[in-house]
Amino acid sequence: MIAARSDDYGLGQALARGVDHPPTEGARAALAGVRLARRHGVRMPLLEGLAGVLTGKVAPADAARMAGENVATEE
């Protein structure tokens, strides 16, 4: 079971348990993606929710709820 050993899988498990975990390559890429999207005025609500969880500004359950409430818009 390779996925259970990946750093990003471990990060997800730690976030779900509310335990600190060092940033992973995937986490850094997600945060960079949010910065890039904001710079270019692109909406990325799922990535923004993930970034909120990664930075501790949004609880995982709240990010999931916000993702479910989000409505796609034409840009």
N, C-alpha and C positions, 0 to 999 in steps of 0.2 A: 504494500500500500504506500506508494510514493507520496501521494498528496498529504498524507498524515505527517510526513516528515519535512514538508517545505516550510520555509520561514513564514510565508504569507498565510499558510494554513494555521500555523502556530499563533500568528498575530490575531487572526480571526477568533480562534479559541480563547485567547487571552482577553480580547475585547468583550466577548460574550460573557466571560466570567468577571469582568470588571478589574482585571489585573493588568498592571503595566507590562509592556513588552517593548523591546527596542524596535525602532523603525526598520522596516524591510525595504527592499528594492521596489516592491509593488506599492507600498505606502508612499514612498518618496515620489514615485511616478504619478500616483493619483493626486497628490498635492500639487505637483508641477502642472498636471493637466488642468486643475481648477484655476491656477494662476494664469495659464495660457488662455483658457476660455474667457476669463474675466477681462483680460487685456484686449481680446478681440470681440467682446460683447456677445459671446455665445452662451446661451442657457444650457447648463448641464446639471439639472437638479439631482440626479442620482449620484453623480460624482461629488457634487457639493455636500450632499448628505453624508457620503463616505468620508469626505475631508473633515466634516464636523465631528464625526465619531473619532477619527484618527487624532484630532487635535483636542479632544475632550470637551468640545463645546456643545455636542449633541449626544444624547444617550442613544444607543443602538435601536432601542424600541421606538424612539421618537423619529429617528431617521427612516426606519421602515414604514412608519405611519405616514410620514411626509411623502415618501416615494409612492405609496398607494393612493394618496390624495392628489398627486400631481396629474395634470391634464396636458397632453401634448398640444403644442401650438405650432402653427406654420410660421416659419421665420423668413 
